[in-house]
Amino acid sequence: MLRIFLWIGATAALLVIALSGTSARAEWAGDIPGARPSSEVDPGAISDQFFRVEWSAVGGRDGHPRLTGYVYNDYEEPAIHVQLRISELDSAGQETRPLVQPVDETVPAKGRAYFDVPVSDRASYRVSVESFEFLELPNG
């Protein structure tokens, strides 16, 4: 009898999980559809697996520096709520002041999205994807 209750409970839990929501959230070590990283994976490696960032520092119209570029999504589903981590680096290459900025648009599956972020006047930066969500599209 106990086995029946456990089986019914497990089946109900799986059904609830299967029917809940249509987006999968991935923040550093979060869930990624089709690829479930272990807890031992380097958090940066998860976003590095699906995204790459190309950028350059430019002078803005007002004379203040900006970072402009593209975030590329190599995954099969569009990414929403993408946040960039922009790290200012000192002369030794150490992070001095991280800044997290949203990408203002959806990054399409196998596509790219543009970003333009004001920054302080530093010579070096490191830019990576901090967090994101994949938007699961219905089949068919």
C-alpha positions in Angstrom: 0.0 0.0 0.0 2.8 2.4 0.8 4.4 1.7 -2.6 1.2 2.7 -4.3 1.0 6.1 -2.4 4.7 6.8 -3.2 4.2 5.9 -6.8 1.1 8.2 -7.0 2.9 11.0 -5.3 6.0 10.7 -7.6 3.7 10.6 -10.7 1.8 13.7 -9.6 5.0 15.6 -8.9 6.4 14.7 -12.3 3.1 15.8 -13.9 3.2 19.2 -12.1 6.8 19.7 -13.2 6.0 18.8 -16.8 3.0 21.2 -17.0 4.4 24.2 -15.1 5.7 27.3 -16.9 7.2 27.8 -20.4 10.5 29.4 -19.5 13.6 27.9 -18.1 15.8 30.1 -16.0 19.6 29.7 -15.9 21.6 31.8 -13.5 25.2 30.7 -13.3 24.3 27.1 -12.2 20.6 27.1 -13.1 18.7 24.7 -15.2 19.4 24.7 -18.9 17.0 22.7 -21.2 18.7 19.7 -22.7 21.8 20.1 -20.6 21.8 19.8 -16.8 25.1 20.9 -15.4 26.4 19.4 -12.2 27.0 21.4 -9.1 30.7 21.0 -9.7 30.7 23.0 -13.0 32.3 26.4 -12.9 29.4 28.9 -13.0 31.0 31.0 -15.7 31.3 27.9 -17.9 27.5 27.5 -18.1 26.9 30.9 -19.8 30.1 30.5 -21.8 28.7 27.3 -23.2 25.8 29.1 -24.8 26.9 32.7 -25.2 29.8 34.8 -26.5 30.2 38.5 -26.3 32.0 40.8 -28.8 32.5 44.4 -27.7 34.6 47.5 -28.1 35.1 50.7 -26.0 34.0 53.8 -27.8 33.6 57.5 -27.0 30.0 58.6 -26.6 28.5 61.8 -28.0 28.9 63.4 -24.6 32.6 62.4 -24.4 32.0 59.6 -21.9 33.2 56.1 -22.7 30.7 53.4 -23.7 31.0 49.7 -24.4 29.1 48.6 -27.5 28.8 45.2 -29.1 26.8 42.0 -29.5 25.8 39.1 -27.4 25.6 35.9 -29.4 23.3 33.0 -28.4 24.5 29.7 -29.8 21.5 27.8 -28.2 18.4 26.5 -30.0 16.0 28.7 -28.1 15.8 32.5 -27.7 17.2 34.0 -24.5 15.4 36.7 -22.5 16.4 38.7 -19.4 20.0 38.5 -20.4 22.3 40.4 -18.0 25.9 41.4 -18.8 28.6 41.5 -16.2 31.0 44.3 -17.1 34.1 44.2 -14.9 36.5 47.1 -14.8 40.1 45.8 -14.5 43.0 47.5 -12.8 46.6 47.5 -14.2 47.2 44.0 -12.7 44.1 42.6 -14.5 42.1 42.3 -11.3 38.4 43.2 -11.2 37.8 46.5 -9.4 34.2 47.3 -9.9 31.7 44.9 -11.5 28.6 46.4 -13.1 25.5 44.3 -14.1 23.5 45.7 -17.0 20.5 44.2 -18.9 20.5 43.6 -22.6 17.4 45.5 -23.8 16.2 42.9 -26.2 15.7 39.2 -26.7 18.7 37.4 -28.0 17.3 35.1 -30.8 18.2 31.4 -31.0 21.4 31.1 -33.0 21.4 34.9 -33.3 22.7 38.1 -31.6 21.5 41.2 -29.8 23.1 44.7 -29.7 24.1 46.4 -26.4 25.4 49.9 -25.6 26.4 50.6 -22.0 28.0 53.7 -20.5 31.1 53.0 -18.4 33.7 54.9 -16.4 36.9 55.9 -18.0 39.1 52.8 -17.6 41.5 51.2 -20.1 40.4 47.6 -19.6 37.2 45.7 -19.2 35.9 42.1 -19.1 32.4 41.4 -20.4 30.5 38.2 -19.9 26.9 37.0 -19.5 25.9 37.1 -15.8 22.4 35.5 -16.1 19.7 34.7 -18.6 16.5 32.7 -19.2 15.8 30.5 -22.2 12.3 30.9 -23.7 11.1 27.5 -24.5 9.0 27.5 -27.7 6.1 25.2 -28.1 6.7 22.2 -30.5 4.9 22.3 -33.8 
